[in-house]
Amino acid sequence: MKYDNIKRAVFINRPNRFIAEVDIDGRREIVHVKNTGRCKELLIPGCEVWLTAPGTPDRKTKYDLVAVRKENGILFNIDSQAPNKVVKEWLDRQNYDLLIPEYRYGDSRIDFYMESGDARCLMEVKGCTLEVDGIGYFPDAPTVRGVKHLRELAAAAKQGCKAILAFVIQMDGVLEVRPNVTTHAEFGIALDEAKAAGVEVLFLKCHVEPDTLVIID
């Protein structure tokens, strides 16, 4: 997944979860943050960030903030829409007979439904942008929706459908993602229950550039 244009800036502050104030070549500007998570360990005043300008008419902000370099030097893609886009590109290379995004299952929309021969598969995608000592953690804020998706996947697995929870690791050098039980204990419980029901957990390792996110096969 590649952004059409990218521009470096310096992060100043984040008045709320939707916007940030940045310095672009000495000019202060309000930009949209494409991640409603906390990102407190990433978005620190003075850090390098990267912006893209989608060019959408009548926008309140010209730029989207999509990447940030952490104090430890690691570059993070924090675009919450990027994981599904990069997984779609990856799945297109896996030779499934049928691939349907945003598939209605139970009371949820699961990110992907796939068929290969007689095999059926559901996949829910979660982007990981929280890293501590080389380990990824999810979520960085409580996610009722995430718990609901895990329970839908567990139900599908019990009914004989292959069910996968795929973590897209939106940074280089991290190989696994663990449940952030300190932030949301219920997610950790639901993940254990889902794995016990047969849900497969997949860690999709990525390479990140300011303008690029790609899954490393």
Phi, psi and chi 1 to 4 in degrees:
 res  aa     phi    psi   chi1   chi2   chi3   chi4
   1 MET       -  127.9 -166.7 -154.3   76.2      -
   2 LYS  -130.8  137.1 -168.3  173.6 -178.5   66.5
   3 TYR   -84.3  141.6  -61.1  100.3      -      -
   4 ASP   -66.4  -33.3  -69.1  -25.7      -      -
   5 ASN  -146.6  152.0   53.6   73.5      -      -
   6 ILE  -146.3  144.0 -155.2   78.9      -      -
   7 LYS  -141.1  134.2 -170.7  171.8 -174.2   65.0
   8 ARG   -79.2  146.3 -179.2 -172.0  174.6  -81.1
   9 ALA  -149.6  176.2      -      -      -      -
  10 VAL  -119.3  128.5  176.6      -      -      -
  11 PHE   -73.4  136.3  176.1   77.6      -      -
  12 ILE  -109.2  -58.5  -61.8  172.9      -      -
  13 ASN  -162.2  171.8   62.0   61.5      -      -
  14 ARG  -129.6   93.7 -171.3  179.7 -173.6 -177.7
  15 PRO   -59.2  -34.7  -23.2   33.9      -      -
  16 ASN  -152.7 -179.6   60.5   52.7      -      -
  17 ARG   -71.4  -12.3   62.1 -178.6 -178.6  152.5
  18 PHE   -96.0  -23.9  -59.3  106.3      -      -
  19 ILE  -133.4  160.5   61.8  171.4      -      -
  20 ALA  -140.4  156.2      -      -      -      -
  21 GLU  -104.7  129.9 -173.6  177.5   13.8      -
  22 VAL  -131.4  163.9  -58.0      -      -      -
  23 ASP  -107.1  118.3 -178.0  -61.6      -      -
  24 ILE  -113.6  105.1  -54.8  172.6      -      -
  25 ASP    52.7   43.3  -59.9  -33.5      -      -
  26 GLY    84.3    2.6      -      -      -      -
  27 ARG  -114.4  128.4 -178.0 -174.9   77.3 -103.5
  28 ARG   -79.3  136.7  -69.8 -164.4  174.0 -152.5
  29 GLU  -148.2  145.3 -174.1  152.8  -12.1      -
  30 ILE   -87.8  130.5  -60.4  -63.0      -      -
  31 VAL  -128.1  158.4  -60.1      -      -      -
  32 HIS   -82.8  134.2  173.5   59.3      -      -
  33 VAL   -96.1  118.4  179.8      -      -      -
  34 LYS   -85.3   41.2  -66.7 -162.2   73.3  176.6
  35 ASN  -160.8  119.1 -171.2  -46.8      -      -
  36 THR   -89.8    2.3   57.5      -      -      -
  37 GLY   -69.1  177.1      -      -      -      -
  38 ARG   -73.0  -46.5  -67.7  172.6  178.1  168.3
  39 CYS    51.3   28.9  -59.7      -      -      -
  40 LYS   -66.8  -29.5  -71.2 -177.0  177.5  179.5
  41 GLU   -81.8   -7.2   74.7  -69.4  -18.6      -
  42 LEU  -104.8  -52.8  -65.2  174.9      -      -
  43 LEU   -85.1   82.6  -65.4  174.5      -      -
  44 ILE  -111.3  134.1  -63.6  171.8      -      -
  45 PRO   -48.9  129.4  -30.1   37.0      -      -
  46 GLY    97.4   -8.9      -      -      -      -
  47 CYS   -76.4  156.5   71.7      -      -      -
  48 GLU   -76.3  134.5  -77.6 -173.9  -58.5      -
  49 VAL  -132.5  162.8  -65.1      -      -      -
  50 TRP  -127.5  140.7  -78.7  -93.3      -      -
  51 LEU  -120.5  153.7  -41.9  171.1      -      -
  52 THR  -129.7  147.5 -178.1      -      -      -
  53 ALA  -111.2   99.3      -      -      -      -
  54 PRO   -64.6  -24.8  -17.0   29.8      -      -
  55 GLY    77.3   18.6      -      -      -      -
  56 THR   -69.4  130.4  -51.9      -      -      -
  57 PRO   -63.5  147.3  -21.2   32.5      -      -
  58 ASP    64.1   22.4  -57.3  -40.3      -      -
  59 ARG   -72.3  148.5  -83.1  175.1   56.4  108.0
  60 LYS   -76.0  -28.1  -67.7 -177.5  179.2  179.7
  61 THR  -123.7  141.9   56.7      -      -      -
  62 LYS   -76.2  -37.0  177.4  179.5  179.0 -179.9
  63 TYR  -112.7  153.3  -66.1  102.6      -      -
  64 ASP  -109.3  135.8  -70.4  -27.4      -      -
  65 LEU   -87.4  119.2 -166.0  162.4      -      -
  66 VAL  -122.1  -16.0  -64.3      -      -      -
  67 ALA  -148.0  153.6      -      -      -      -
  68 VAL  -149.8  144.1   53.9      -      -      -
  69 ARG   -98.9  123.3 -169.8  174.4  -58.8  -79.3
  70 LYS   -74.4  162.8 -165.2  175.4  178.5 -179.0
  71 GLU   -56.2  -28.6  -73.0 -178.5  -42.4      -
  72 ASN   -81.6    3.1   61.0    7.4      -      -
  73 GLY    93.5   -9.9      -      -      -      -
  74 ILE   -76.9  135.9  -62.6  174.9      -      -
  75 LEU   -91.7  129.1 -177.6   63.4      -      -
  76 PHE  -114.7  133.9  -72.2   66.9      -      -
  77 ASN   -88.5  124.9  177.7  -67.9      -      -
  78 ILE  -116.2   17.4   62.9  167.0      -      -
  79 ASP   -74.0  113.0 -178.8   -8.8      -      -
  80 SER   -70.5  -13.7   61.1      -      -      -
  81 GLN   -89.6  -14.5  -64.8  176.8  -16.3      -
  82 ALA   -66.1  -40.8      -      -      -      -
  83 PRO   -55.4  -46.3  -30.4   38.4      -      -
  84 ASN   -65.2  -36.5  -80.4   44.3      -      -
  85 LYS   -66.6  -43.4  -68.8  178.2 -178.3  178.3
  86 VAL   -73.6  -31.7   77.0      -      -      -
  87 VAL   -68.5  -38.4  167.4      -      -      -
  88 LYS   -60.2  -43.8  173.6   63.4  164.8   56.8
  89 GLU   -60.8  -41.2  -66.8  174.5   -8.8      -
  90 TRP   -67.7  -43.6 -178.8   72.3      -      -
  91 LEU   -65.6  -33.5  -71.4  172.9      -      -
  92 ASP   -60.8  -21.5  -76.0  -20.7      -      -
  93 ARG   -91.8   -0.6  -57.3 -165.2  -62.6  -91.3
  94 GLN   -95.8    1.5  -53.1  -53.3  -49.0      -
  95 ASN    63.3   40.0  -62.3  -42.9      -      -
  96 TYR   -72.5  149.4  -75.9  102.2      -      -
  97 ASP   -73.3  -31.1  -61.0  -35.2      -      -
  98 LEU  -144.4  136.4  178.5   65.7      -      -
  99 LEU  -139.8  117.0  174.2   61.7      -      -
 100 ILE  -123.3  115.1  -57.6  174.7      -      -
 101 PRO   -75.8  158.2  -12.6   28.2      -      -
 102 GLU    52.1   58.9  -66.1  -66.4  -44.2      -
 103 TYR   -90.9  128.3 -175.4   76.7      -      -
 104 ARG   -75.6  122.3  171.6   65.4   69.5  178.5
 105 TYR  -141.9  125.0 -177.9   83.9      -      -
 106 GLY    59.0 -128.1      -      -      -      -
 107 ASP  -100.5   16.0  -66.1  -34.1      -      -
 108 SER  -130.2  165.5  -59.8      -      -      -
 109 ARG  -105.4  114.8  -77.9 -167.5  179.8  -86.2
 110 ILE   -89.2  144.0  -58.2  -61.1      -      -
 111 ASP   -59.7  -41.9  -72.2  -38.3      -      -
 112 PHE  -143.8  142.3  -65.5  100.0      -      -
 113 TYR  -120.8  131.5  170.7   77.8      -      -
 114 MET  -129.3  151.9  -61.8   90.6   78.6      -
 115 GLU  -131.5  139.5  -70.4 -177.7    1.0      -
 116 SER  -140.9  105.9 -178.8      -      -      -
 117 GLY    63.6 -126.2      -      -      -      -
 118 ASP   -90.3   -4.3  -65.1  -29.7      -      -
 119 ALA   -82.9  138.0      -      -      -      -
 120 ARG  -116.6  146.0  -59.7  173.7  -61.4  128.0
 121 CYS  -146.2  136.9 -179.2      -      -      -
 122 LEU  -112.6  138.1  -70.1  169.4      -      -
 123 MET  -133.2  125.9  175.2 -176.2  -76.7      -
 124 GLU  -106.7  136.0 -178.8   62.8   21.3      -
 125 VAL  -110.5  134.1  175.5      -      -      -
 126 LYS  -129.9  132.3  -57.8  -62.7 -179.7 -171.3
 127 GLY   -90.4  132.8      -      -      -      -
 128 CYS  -105.6  119.4  174.1      -      -      -
 129 THR  -124.4   11.9   58.9      -      -      -
 130 LEU  -112.3  121.4  175.4   60.3      -      -
 131 GLU  -128.0  133.5  173.6  -92.7  -20.1      -
 132 VAL  -134.7  116.4  179.7      -      -      -
 133 ASP    52.9   42.7  -63.0  -31.4      -      -
 134 GLY    82.3    3.8      -      -      -      -
 135 ILE  -114.1  137.9  -57.0  -65.4      -      -
 136 GLY   -86.7  147.9      -      -      -      -
 137 TYR  -134.2  146.7  -70.7   88.1      -      -
 138 PHE  -145.2  138.2 -177.0   91.6      -      -
 139 PRO   -90.4  171.0   35.1  -36.1      -      -
 140 ASP   -97.7    1.0   77.7  -22.1      -      -
 141 ALA  -153.5  150.7      -      -      -      -
 142 PRO   -52.4  139.9  -28.2   36.8      -      -
 143 THR  -135.5   94.2  171.5      -      -      -
 144 VAL   -62.3  -39.3  173.9      -      -      -
 145 ARG   -61.5  -40.3 -175.1  168.5  175.3  -95.3
 146 GLY   -63.9  -39.4      -      -      -      -
 147 VAL   -64.3  -42.9  170.0      -      -      -
 148 LYS   -59.7  -43.2 -179.7 -178.7  178.3 -176.7
 149 HIS   -63.5  -40.1  -74.4  152.5      -      -
 150 LEU   -61.2  -40.2  -75.8  175.2      -      -
 151 ARG   -70.4  -33.4  -70.7  176.5  175.8  153.0
 152 GLU   -66.9  -41.2  -66.2  -76.1   16.2      -
 153 LEU   -64.5  -41.4  -71.1  176.5      -      -
 154 ALA   -60.9  -41.9      -      -      -      -
 155 ALA   -63.7  -40.7      -      -      -      -
 156 ALA   -64.3  -41.8      -      -      -      -
 157 ALA   -62.7  -39.4      -      -      -      -
 158 LYS   -66.4  -24.0  -70.4  176.1 -178.7  177.5
 159 GLN   -92.0    7.4  -66.9  171.9   10.4      -
 160 GLY    95.4    4.0      -      -      -      -
 161 CYS   -90.6  135.5 -179.9      -      -      -
 162 LYS   -65.6  131.2 -175.6  175.3 -178.1 -179.7
 163 ALA  -129.2  132.5      -      -      -      -
 164 ILE  -130.1  134.4  -59.4  172.2      -      -
 165 LEU  -105.5  116.4  173.8   65.0      -      -
 166 ALA  -108.8  118.8      -      -      -      -
 167 PHE   -93.2  120.0  -73.4  109.0      -      -
 168 VAL   -90.1  114.8  175.1      -      -      -
 169 ILE   -87.9  103.5  -56.2  173.5      -      -
 170 GLN   -86.1   46.3  -68.4  172.5 -102.2      -
 171 MET  -163.2  159.5   69.0 -150.6   78.3      -
 172 ASP   -84.4  152.5  -76.3  -87.0      -      -
 173 GLY    86.4   -2.6      -      -      -      -
 174 VAL  -105.9  130.5  171.8      -      -      -
 175 LEU  -106.4  -17.1  -55.6 -180.0      -      -
 176 GLU  -145.8  160.7   65.8  170.5  -52.6      -
 177 VAL  -127.3  130.8  179.2      -      -      -
 178 ARG  -113.3  154.3  -61.2  174.6 -175.1  173.5
 179 PRO   -67.4  134.2   23.8  -33.0      -      -
 180 ASN   -86.5   78.8 -173.6    5.1      -      -
 181 VAL   -71.0  -21.4  -65.3      -      -      -
 182 THR   -65.2  -38.8  -59.1      -      -      -
 183 THR   -83.4  -40.4  -64.9      -      -      -
 184 HIS  -147.6   90.2 -164.6 -175.3      -      -
 185 ALA   -61.6  -34.8      -      -      -      -
 186 GLU   -64.1  -33.7 -171.9 -179.9    4.5      -
 187 PHE   -63.4  -41.8 -177.4   85.1      -      -
 188 GLY   -62.1  -40.7      -      -      -      -
 189 ILE   -64.8  -45.5  -66.6  168.8      -      -
 190 ALA   -64.4  -34.9      -      -      -      -
 191 LEU   -67.2  -42.9 -179.5   58.3      -      -
 192 ASP   -60.9  -43.0  -74.1  -19.2      -      -
 193 GLU   -64.7  -39.6  -67.6  173.1  -12.2      -
 194 ALA   -65.3  -43.5      -      -      -      -
 195 LYS   -64.0  -38.4  -70.7 -168.6  -71.3 -172.0
 196 ALA   -64.6  -29.4      -      -      -      -
 197 ALA   -82.0   -7.2      -      -      -      -
 198 GLY   110.2    6.7      -      -      -      -
 199 VAL   -72.0  129.8  175.0      -      -      -
 200 GLU   -85.9  136.7  177.3 -175.6   -9.7      -
 201 VAL  -106.7  124.3  178.1      -      -      -
 202 LEU  -116.6  129.8 -169.7   61.7      -      -
 203 PHE  -103.1  111.7  -57.3  131.9      -      -
 204 LEU   -97.5  104.2  -64.6  176.5      -      -
 205 LYS   -76.1  144.1  -61.7  175.8  -72.2  -65.0
 206 CYS  -129.6  157.9  -67.4      -      -      -
 207 HIS  -110.2  134.6  175.2   60.5      -      -
 208 VAL  -119.8  131.1  179.5      -      -      -
 209 GLU  -122.3  164.0  -63.8  -73.8  -12.3      -
 210 PRO   -51.7  -34.5  -30.6   37.6      -      -
 211 ASP  -110.4    9.6   64.3  -14.9      -      -
 212 THR  -144.0  141.8  -54.2      -      -      -
 213 LEU  -133.2  125.5  178.5   69.5      -      -
 214 VAL  -140.5  138.3   60.9      -      -      -
 215 ILE   -77.6  132.2  -68.1  172.5      -      -
 216 ILE   -88.3  112.5  -57.1  169.4      -      -
 217 ASP   -67.4      -  -68.7  -37.8      -      -
